[in-house]
Amino acid sequence: MDGLVSACVSTPGLHVHAADHKAPAGLVRVTTVVCDGSLDDVTIAGDFTLLPQDALAVLEARLDGLNQIARGQPGGVDACV
C-alpha cells in the first residue's frame, strides 16, 4: 500500500506493531501492543482532526483488551513478521 510504513517487534507472547500511513490530508500513526493474543495498548496519533474531541480516547479505550481471535482474525496482530 502506498504511503504505509510498518514495523513489528516480537518476543514470545508480546508483539509491538507500529504503522504510519501518509495520506494526502496528513499522517496517521497507530501503535499496538499485543500480549498473549489480546490488545494490551492501542495508541492512535497523527496529523488529523477528529470530532468530538474525546472520540479518539474513547476509540483507543474500546480497543484496549480486545481479543484478536474473538474478532475472527486468527493470529491477528500476533501474525506480524
C-alpha positions as CSV (number, residue, x, y, z in Angstrom):
1,M,0.0,0.0,0.0
2,D,1.5,3.4,-1.0
3,G,2.3,5.7,1.9
4,L,2.3,2.9,4.6
5,V,5.4,2.2,6.8
6,S,5.1,-0.7,9.2
7,A,7.4,-2.2,11.9
8,C,6.9,-5.1,14.3
9,V,9.0,-6.2,17.3
10,S,8.1,-9.6,18.7
11,T,9.0,-11.8,21.7
12,P,7.2,-14.9,22.9
13,G,3.7,-13.7,23.9
14,L,4.4,-10.0,23.3
15,H,4.2,-8.1,20.0
16,V,4.6,-4.3,19.4
17,H,3.4,-3.2,16.0
18,A,3.6,0.4,14.6
19,A,2.2,1.6,11.4
20,D,2.4,5.0,9.8
21,H,0.1,6.0,6.9
22,K,0.8,9.2,4.9
23,A,-2.5,10.2,3.4
24,P,-2.9,13.3,1.2
25,A,-4.5,15.1,4.1
26,G,-1.9,14.1,6.7
27,L,-0.2,11.4,8.7
28,V,-1.9,8.7,10.8
29,R,0.2,6.6,13.2
30,V,-1.1,3.5,15.0
31,T,0.9,1.6,17.6
32,T,-0.4,-1.6,19.2
33,V,0.9,-3.8,22.0
34,V,-0.4,-7.4,21.9
35,C,0.1,-9.5,24.9
36,D,-0.9,-13.2,24.9
37,G,-3.3,-12.6,22.0
38,S,-5.1,-9.6,23.4
39,L,-4.6,-5.9,22.6
40,D,-2.9,-4.6,25.7
41,D,-2.5,-1.0,24.4
42,V,-3.5,1.0,21.4
43,T,-2.3,4.5,20.5
44,I,-3.6,6.4,17.5
45,A,-1.9,9.7,16.7
46,G,-1.2,11.9,13.7
47,D,-2.0,15.0,11.8
48,F,-5.8,14.8,11.6
49,T,-8.9,16.2,13.2
50,L,-11.5,14.0,14.9
51,L,-14.7,15.3,16.5
52,P,-15.9,15.2,19.1
53,Q,-12.6,15.9,20.8
54,D,-12.8,12.8,23.1
55,A,-13.6,10.4,20.3
56,L,-10.0,9.3,19.9
57,A,-9.6,8.5,23.6
58,V,-13.0,6.5,23.5
59,L,-11.8,4.6,20.4
60,E,-8.5,3.7,22.0
61,A,-10.1,2.6,25.3
62,R,-12.6,0.3,23.4
63,L,-9.8,-1.3,21.5
64,D,-7.6,-2.0,24.6
65,G,-8.1,-5.6,25.8
66,L,-9.8,-6.7,22.6
67,N,-9.1,-10.4,21.9
68,Q,-7.8,-10.9,18.4
69,I,-9.3,-14.4,17.9
70,A,-12.7,-13.3,19.2
71,R,-12.7,-10.7,16.4
72,G,-12.5,-13.6,13.8
73,Q,-8.9,-12.8,12.9
74,P,-6.9,-15.9,13.7
75,G,-3.4,-14.7,14.5
76,G,-4.4,-11.1,14.3
77,V,-1.6,-8.8,15.1
78,D,0.3,-11.8,16.5
79,A,1.0,-12.9,13.0
80,C,3.1,-9.9,12.1
81,V,6.6,-10.6,10.7
